[in-house]
Amino acid sequence: MNQELKQLLKVSFTMLTIFILIINGLTLMRTQKLTFATHSSVIIQTNRLKHPNINHPSATLPPHRLPSKSVQLIAMKHQHKLYVISHHRVIYITHAYVNHQAGRLTIHHPRGQQLAYHRSSLTASANNWISLGSNNFISAPAMINGHPSAKNWLKMKQHLPHTIEVSKPDALLL
């Protein structure tokens, strides 16, 4: 091979390697470290996520049922995700719109299939709700101001107050 070609290949290979390292470093710094679960379980469940759709579950392989003991739900408001965690392992991740104040909430026994909300400018209904206490709920939005909820409910303009909104199959699972 020609000497100039060898040098050109070396320079282009080193520049490609540097660009790949810089991009990987930036994405690693941008991702939030979740201290409540192992990093590998977060990556596995994140890879199983699908696009948000109100009529389909959030993951490709949703669990048939969740364990009944030592389950925590952690809602990340800016990520639009709800993490289901058991023993420092992420079991399931759902797409969720978090519309309540930060704080520790516990799941109470009251649950049902229909939830109605009426306020002066907002009339809404939801499916498959679970009470989190003090008027906070996990539910699947059904109708808002007489309009059915969109497939990607995360981008809707109006949301139910004091709720964590998930898709219909995810609300049934929870």
Buried (B, 14 or more C-beta within 10 A) or exposed (E): EEEEEEEEEEEEEEEEEEEEEEEEEEEEEEEEEBEEBBEEBBEEBEEBBEEBBBEBBBBEEBEEEBEEEEBBBEBBBEBBBBBBBBEEBBBBBBBBBBBBEEEEBEBEEEBEEEBEBEEEEEEBBBBBBBBBEEEBBBBBBBBBEEEEBBEEBBEBEBBBBEBBBBBBBBBBBB
